[in-house]
Amino acid sequence: MYTGDVERMVQLAEKKAEYLRSNPIGYLILSVLAGIYLGFGICLIFSVGAPFWADGSAGFKLVMGVSFGIALTLVIFAGSELFTGNNMVC
């Protein structure tokens, strides 16, 4: 039923494992960059969410969640290696 999807995930896992074996420093740098991007996202979350929290707004959690989504999008678009994504693939 999901054979095609499973095969695609296996191919992605093999590709990531090969990249790690062939270029461990590059892989480490991409992992560090992913952490930096998420750090920027956390700063964005608190800068955008703080005024909503101070006003007692009901949309506080929604605004913070959307801001975190922006941080994750930055990681994906930049092509960085995020720990949780690699655990899913491996």
C-alpha positions as CSV (number, residue, x, y, z in Angstrom):
1,M,0.0,0.0,0.0
2,Y,2.7,2.5,1.0
3,T,5.6,0.7,-0.8
4,G,6.5,3.7,-3.0
5,D,6.6,6.0,0.1
6,V,8.8,3.5,2.0
7,E,11.2,3.1,-0.9
8,R,11.5,6.9,-1.2
9,M,12.3,7.2,2.5
10,V,14.9,4.4,2.2
11,Q,16.5,6.3,-0.7
12,L,16.6,9.5,1.3
13,A,18.1,7.7,4.3
14,E,20.8,6.1,2.1
15,K,21.6,9.5,0.5
16,K,21.9,11.2,3.9
17,A,24.1,8.4,5.3
18,E,26.3,8.6,2.3
19,Y,26.6,12.4,2.6
20,L,27.6,11.9,6.3
21,R,30.3,9.4,5.3
22,S,31.7,11.4,2.4
23,N,31.6,14.9,4.1
24,P,31.3,14.8,7.9
25,I,32.5,18.4,8.3
26,G,30.0,19.7,5.9
27,Y,27.3,17.7,7.6
28,L,28.3,19.1,10.9
29,I,28.2,22.6,9.5
30,L,24.7,22.1,8.1
31,S,23.6,20.8,11.5
32,V,25.1,23.8,13.3
33,L,23.4,26.1,10.8
34,A,20.0,24.4,11.5
35,G,20.5,25.2,15.2
36,I,21.3,28.8,14.4
37,Y,18.3,29.2,12.2
38,L,16.1,27.7,15.0
39,G,17.7,30.1,17.5
40,F,16.7,33.0,15.2
41,G,13.2,31.5,15.1
42,I,13.0,31.4,18.9
43,C,14.1,35.1,19.0
44,L,11.3,35.8,16.5
45,I,8.8,33.8,18.6
46,F,9.5,35.8,21.7
47,S,9.7,39.2,20.0
48,V,6.4,38.6,18.2
49,G,4.6,36.8,21.0
50,A,5.6,39.0,23.9
51,P,3.2,41.9,23.1
52,F,0.3,39.4,22.6
53,W,1.1,37.8,26.0
54,A,1.4,41.2,27.7
55,D,-2.1,42.1,26.4
56,G,-3.6,38.8,27.5
57,S,-4.6,38.0,24.0
58,A,-6.2,34.6,23.2
59,G,-4.1,34.4,20.0
60,F,-0.9,34.3,21.8
61,K,-0.2,30.6,21.3
62,L,-1.3,30.8,17.7
63,V,1.1,33.6,16.9
64,M,3.9,31.9,18.5
65,G,3.2,28.6,16.7
66,V,3.1,30.4,13.3
67,S,6.4,32.0,14.1
68,F,8.0,28.7,14.9
69,G,6.7,27.4,11.6
70,I,8.6,30.2,9.9
71,A,11.8,29.0,11.7
72,L,11.3,25.5,10.5
73,T,10.6,26.7,7.0
74,L,14.0,28.5,7.0
75,V,15.7,25.3,8.0
76,I,14.1,23.4,5.1
77,F,14.7,26.1,2.5
78,A,18.3,26.5,3.5
79,G,18.9,22.7,3.2
80,S,20.2,22.3,6.7
81,E,20.3,19.0,8.6
82,L,17.8,19.0,11.5
83,F,18.3,16.2,14.1
84,T,14.6,15.3,14.3
85,G,14.2,15.0,10.5
86,N,17.3,12.8,10.3
87,N,15.9,10.5,13.0
88,M,12.7,10.2,11.0
89,V,14.6,9.2,7.9
90,C,17.0,6.8,9.6
